[in-house]
Amino acid sequence: MPALPPCNSVSSVVNFPEKSIFAGSFLDRAARFGVQFGRMDTILILDFGSQTTQLIARRLRDMGAYTEIAPGDADLSRAFPSGLGAAGIKGIILSGSPESVYDEGAAPDRAVYDCGLPLLGICYGLQRMTADMGGAVEALPAREYGRIGVSMPPPGSRRPVSEAGERFLAGFPAGDFAAWMSHGDTITKLAPGFAQVGTSASGFPAVVAHESRPWVGLQFHPEVTHCEGGPEILGAFAFGACLCEGGWTMRRYVDESRDALRARVGEKPVLLLISGGVDSTVAGALLLSVLPRDQVRLLYVDTGLMRKGETENVRAALEKLGAAHLRVALCEDEFLSALSGLSDPEEKRKAIGDLFIKIQEREVALMGLPADCFLAQGTLYTDLIESGKGVGKKARLIKSHHNVASPLVEAKRRAGLIIEPLDRLYKDEARALGRLLGVGEEVVGRHPFPGPGLAVRVPGEVTKERCDVLREADAIYMEELKRRKTAGGRSLYDDIWQAFAVLLPVRSVGVAGDLRKYGWVLALRAVASADGMSADAYPFEARDLLEISARITNEVPEIGRVVYDISSKPPATIEWE
């Protein structure tokens, strides 16, 4: 595993969830790390509950702009008594939100408007600025959602705006472009001093800027992959309007994690539940790189809900990373028993989460570890925000995740016995971290796999028979994707962000030879995405789908029909449950 050079320790997110390895309220952390904020130019993001707030931060980090995230209503005056600028903050972004500006408790600290720093309001953030500064926001007769065109006038034909605003606008695509919108309210009257620069295809303000103050706003989401020129627009704010110097790298994240983990766990043993996927394996690599290897204990629970050959592959990957202590628990019967009779997705997830912790407690005793040892998980931030646990208080529940929502996991979290060293990374960042830590490409390049395993890819009741059928079909699907090439020479597997099969609780009539066949229906899913927050169905060549389907129905006799899921996210999620 390659050695990592030392670098300054800097916190990457202001308000981590309670009992995270970076535990502490926003005010506590601001006081504790206040002297460190000035080490690097920082963009402060105020989170009002948008599902893509962390995506804003991630896009900026990708460009080297350091970001801190705080709740939208954080008391900035108390957090930064010497002023935001003195803390190294170069600009502030007000995120989107599922709320309306007229809902109670959704306003930022007045210090945001008095600090003199560049401000960028995104969707709700722009509406918030408008309402606070004397403009008007009203409900739309029809929601603006998805790809919507934005028209921008040539620079010489519009009203001049502030110098920071002009630097910001210089980063926009030339001419008209397609933006990504998701809002039910809109601006019907600009606040005094603001100029409308861009207009949506629906005729409403899409880009605004203040004539004298360094304030700009967007009625769309540049952080979403489908927005044309989105990264350039965000970069124009950080590096143009705010004049930030880039300095954030994954190496800084590793160094920060090293300090935080060592301080948190001391000499106590740390037990990591290994699922076999990218997240938990990278979490294991991080623990093994920053803690003595005898202190890191790895527990792999074979739930019977794993992919074909999973256990053997996991053992080989962990041994390659130098793991000294690995225990494999074979628990298929227990998990299938716990899932018996359950068909509701939330009930299945919670049953799996509860049983995971019970087995963990039992296996800890068998491993000779103390009851108060730390439990580590490979939780990513996408798990947290889809479970309604974003930084602010306005995030809405999309679905629960077994790592963050079961009662027993929450009890461990409250007791301070859970550490989640990846809980502010997206999937692609976790992969980048894995590569930095020396994890093999065969692991970091794997497609995402849900913690509950095949249980959420078998809609309805989960049985051994249905899992076995799905395992075989999914293995064929993955083999074919790795074998087939794109026009550019890449395998389809590497070209696809995530692919998997779903065994539907439906049987379909077919013909096998001269006989009537009544087999299961298998759905294939494959998506193109950058981060999992939004995704499009992968555009297969028809021949590929036909040949993959034929091989599955020929080699897995229980399957009589194969369909392809063409739904995008949103409105669908990537997984079916």
Secondary structure, 3 states (H helix, E strand, C coil): CCCCCCCCCCCCCCCCCCCCCCCCCHHHHHHHHHHHHCCCCEEEEEECCCCCHHHHHHHHHHCCCEEEEEECCCCHHHHCCCCCHHHCEEEEEECCCCCCCCCCCCCCCCHHHHCCCCEEEECHHHHHHHHHCCCEEEEEEEEEEEEEEEECCCHHHCCCCCHHHHHHHCCCCCCCEEEEEEEEEEEEECCCCEEEEEEECCCCEEEEEECCCCEEEECCCCCCCCCCCHHHHHHHHHHHHCCCCCCCCHHHHHHHHHHHHHHHHCCCCEEEEECCCHHHHHHHHHHHHHCCHHHEEEEEEECCCCCCCHHHHHHHHHHHCCCCCEEEEECHHHHHHHHCCCCCHHHHHHHHHHHHHHHHHHHHHHHCCCCCCEEECCCCHHHHHHECCCCCCCCCECCCCCCCCCHHHHHHHHCCCEECCCCCCCHHHHHHHHHHCCCCHHHHCCCCCCCCHHHHCCCCCCCHHHHHHHHHHHHHHHHHHHHCECCCCCEHHHHCCEEEEEEEEEEEEEEECCEEEEEEEEEEEEEECCCCCCEEECCCCHHHHHHHHHHHHHHCCCEEEEEECCCCECCCCCCCC
